[in-house]
Amino acid sequence: STVLCLSLGCFSRWTMIAHHVCHGGYDKTSASEDGYSRFKFGVGNIYRRIVDWFDWMLPEAWNVEHNLMHHYHLNEFSDPDLVQRNLKSVRDATYPKMLKYVVVGFFMLTWKWTYYAVSTFSQLE
């Protein structure tokens, strides 16, 4: 149960705080003075990286992939997070439907490592 709580805490911090900070949601508030600014959060030094963004992905890479590539090309072919394109090989595969559900389930549990970390990093190049 401790591992589950740690995982939930890390994931919640990423989805509920980091996501909104990196979109600039706190830039015009007093919270930005405490580091909750898209220009300070998780970047600049190892302390900020560990305290703000203790994750597999680089915050700079996430900002490029998510804020620029994803939001400016939402549901277009150039959107790196286009699920219809990214899972086409599973959809077109000839193996049984139950196995497809297992594959999708696997990616649901591991998407930050198997997809998102790689996808965000590749956008920096």
Legacy VTK file of the C-alpha trace (Angstrom):
# vtk DataFile Version 3.0
C-alpha trace
ASCII
DATASET POLYDATA
POINTS 125 float
0.000 0.000 0.000
2.960 2.353 0.584
4.166 1.891 -2.985
0.659 2.548 -4.290
0.400 5.755 -2.246
3.825 6.953 -3.447
2.858 6.235 -7.037
-0.482 7.987 -6.662
1.232 10.993 -5.075
3.824 11.311 -7.858
1.247 10.883 -10.598
-1.197 13.306 -8.948
1.503 15.937 -8.526
2.368 15.605 -12.190
-1.225 15.722 -13.483
-2.679 18.306 -11.096
0.231 20.650 -10.430
2.986 20.254 -13.030
0.575 20.154 -15.983
-1.112 23.415 -15.002
2.132 25.155 -14.001
3.797 24.212 -17.298
0.804 25.636 -19.172
1.365 28.934 -17.342
-1.717 28.607 -15.149
0.024 30.198 -12.168
2.211 32.718 -14.019
0.045 35.721 -13.092
-0.430 34.758 -9.447
1.719 35.149 -6.355
2.482 31.412 -6.585
4.829 32.131 -9.500
7.174 33.889 -7.072
7.538 30.581 -5.187
8.631 28.720 -8.322
5.209 27.833 -9.756
6.036 29.498 -13.058
6.415 27.712 -16.383
9.857 29.300 -16.679
11.089 28.059 -13.275
9.198 24.854 -12.476
11.478 21.817 -12.674
14.216 23.599 -14.616
17.415 25.475 -13.885
19.111 23.180 -11.376
19.001 19.695 -9.907
17.148 20.887 -6.791
14.221 22.291 -8.819
14.188 19.150 -10.958
13.913 16.810 -7.945
11.532 18.944 -5.878
9.217 20.058 -8.704
9.473 17.375 -11.359
10.675 14.023 -10.018
9.728 12.124 -13.146
11.061 10.141 -16.108
10.466 12.947 -18.567
12.531 16.087 -18.904
10.327 19.134 -18.215
11.898 20.937 -21.192
11.026 17.998 -23.444
7.474 17.835 -22.109
7.020 21.565 -22.776
8.012 21.097 -26.422
6.046 17.872 -27.002
2.903 18.759 -25.074
2.613 22.542 -25.167
3.847 23.082 -28.723
3.442 19.892 -30.746
0.305 18.476 -29.095
-1.750 21.600 -28.348
-0.959 23.388 -31.603
-1.750 20.287 -33.680
-4.551 18.733 -31.631
-6.040 15.682 -33.405
-4.054 16.400 -36.566
-1.655 13.876 -38.064
1.315 15.889 -36.727
-0.020 15.615 -33.142
2.482 13.290 -31.409
-0.258 12.087 -29.036
-2.741 11.096 -31.737
-4.041 7.811 -30.340
-5.680 6.751 -33.613
-2.286 6.837 -35.346
-0.181 5.572 -32.440
-2.290 2.440 -31.937
-2.960 1.702 -35.607
-0.661 -1.338 -35.519
-2.698 -2.840 -32.666
-5.979 -2.085 -34.417
-4.784 -3.587 -37.723
-3.162 -6.661 -36.159
-4.706 -10.058 -36.869
-4.312 -11.498 -33.392
-7.361 -12.181 -31.180
-9.333 -9.294 -29.739
-8.581 -10.404 -26.173
-4.839 -10.141 -26.868
-5.393 -6.627 -28.212
-7.053 -5.739 -24.896
-4.025 -7.133 -23.057
-1.667 -5.032 -25.211
-3.740 -1.886 -24.623
-3.888 -2.691 -20.893
-0.107 -3.022 -20.814
0.325 0.387 -22.431
-2.241 1.916 -20.088
-0.109 0.813 -17.129
3.263 1.737 -18.625
2.573 4.608 -21.047
4.762 7.135 -19.216
7.823 4.864 -19.631
7.077 3.073 -22.881
5.615 5.995 -24.815
5.611 9.425 -23.185
9.223 9.614 -21.965
10.486 8.514 -25.388
8.066 10.740 -27.315
8.846 13.868 -25.320
12.610 13.336 -25.534
12.473 12.769 -29.303
10.842 16.192 -29.768
13.964 17.928 -28.424
16.048 16.826 -31.397
LINES 1 126
125 0 1 2 3 4 5 6 7 8 9 10 11 12 13 14 15 16 17 18 19 20 21 22 23 24 25 26 27 28 29 30 31 32 33 34 35 36 37 38 39 40 41 42 43 44 45 46 47 48 49 50 51 52 53 54 55 56 57 58 59 60 61 62 63 64 65 66 67 68 69 70 71 72 73 74 75 76 77 78 79 80 81 82 83 84 85 86 87 88 89 90 91 92 93 94 95 96 97 98 99 100 101 102 103 104 105 106 107 108 109 110 111 112 113 114 115 116 117 118 119 120 121 122 123 124
